[in-house]
C-alpha cells in the first residue's frame, strides 16, 4: 500500500470513529513534521505513515518523541491494523459506562 493510500484510509477510520485527521504537506518552510495531525477523543495525535518495510528517519523519530514528551500521542505505522490497534488502546483509556 502506498503512503498516500494509507493516509486516506487512516483519515476515513478516524472520521468514522468521530475524530479529525489533517494531512500535513511538507514544504521548504516546514521540512520536518508528521504526515497526519489527529484529534481523537480530545487527544492530540501525530502519525507518521510509511510503506511496509520502511521506518521513520531519525528526524521523524525525533518529532514523534517531541510530541510524546509534550503529552500527545505520536507513533508511526505502515498498515491500517496498527492504527486501529492504537485507536483501540486510546478507547480503552476512557470508561464510557460513566457517560
N, C-alpha and C positions, 0 to 999 in steps of 0.2 A: 504494500500500500504506500502510495506517495504521501509525503508530509502534508501536502495541501488537502488530500482526501481525508487523512486522519484528523486534521484540524476541523474540517467541516463536520465530520462525524462527532467530534467532541462538542462542537458548538450546538449541534442538534440534541445530543444527550443532555447537556447542561440545561438547555432551554426546556426540554421535556420534563426535567426534574425541578423546574421553577427557578433556575439560576440564570445568570447572564454571562456570556463569554464574548470577549472582544479580541479579534485578531490584530496583532501589532505588526506593522510593516516597518522594518528597519530602514534606515537611511544613513547618509553620511553624517547627519547630526545626532542620530541615535543608533549607534552601531551595536550596542550590547543591551539586549533585553530578552525577555522570554517570548515565545510565539503567541501565547494566549493569556490575557488577564481575565480572571473569572471572579465573579461574586456568587458565592454559593452558601446558602443558609447564613448569610450575614458575614461570611468569612472571605478574606482576600486570598485568592489562589493565583499562583503563577505556574504555567505549564509550558515546558519546552517539549516539542514533538520531534521525533526522529524516525527515519526509516529503519526497519528491522536491521539489526547488525551494527548500527551506528550509535555512538554515545555523544553526550554533550561535550563541547570544547571546555577547556579549563576556565575560560571567561564565562561561559554559560553556567557552568557549575558554581562559579563564584556568585553570580547573580541569584541563582537558586538559593544558595547559602544565605545571602543577604536578606532575602525575603523571609526565609525560615527564622533567622535570628531576630527579625523585626516583628515576629508574631504571626506572620502569614503562613500559608501552606504552599510550598513550592516543590515541584517534582518534575521528572521527565518521563515520557512514555513513548513506546514505539508501537503500541497497539491499543485498541479501544478497551480491551478487557482490563488492562492495568488502570485505566482511567476510571472505569466502573468500580473497580475494587477500591480505589482511593475515595471516590464519592460515597460508596457504601460505608467505608470506615468513618468518614465525616458524619454520615447519617447516624451512625451508632453513638456518636458523642451527644446526641440530643435525645431526650426522653419525651417522645410525643404523647405519652399517656397522660401527661400533666396539662396538655393544651385543651 
